[in-house]
């Protein structure tokens, strides 16, 4: 089986990165983690990936005049490592529409909410403020609009009466570590197709997997 050479883009410690690396070590997993790339040279996740024998690189966004120049160097690094699939894992840079279009169908992201609710930042705080009873996380294909792409997988957790943003976020993060490897497995295997905003799995079954913790 030919595995898809995958890059994980991070900006920090790479919590979801670790779960992807662990999953990809399975012999039958359809993707191999060929590169961990960060926009921050001091990102702790780079050292963690290097310790596991994975190629790492940094493209410091601060030295570039704009997003296009930064992404030009990013693309050169991806090309140098023959990358054909990208996972965003806490990559705190907004990508330009041209970069996203270039990687259409080969670029996925994880977001700490049940999309389309709570796009953007501070999702746990906003969920608590609104009094919702169910929260969670989503893996989706990346499109030009932030947090708006077709959804591959989701997991739900109950919101408890005594939850804080920290306690709720910790339970959501546990589920992120479950569904991101699942979503990468589905996407890299070629088992998915996109029909408008719906991601459809093999034999016409919906691809989104809901893993309730209620």
Buried (B, 14 or more C-beta within 10 A) or exposed (E): EEBBBBBBBBBBBBBBBBBBBBBBEEEEBBBBBBBBBBBBEEBEBBEBBEEBEBBBBBBEBEEBEEBEEBBEBBBEBBEEBEBBBBBBBBBBBEBBEEBBEBBEEBBBBBBBBBBEBBBEEEBBBBBBEEEBEBBBBBBBBBBBEEBBBBBBBBBBBBBEEEBEBEBBBEBBBBBBBBBBBBBBBBBBBEBBBBEEEEBBBEEEEEBBBEBEBE
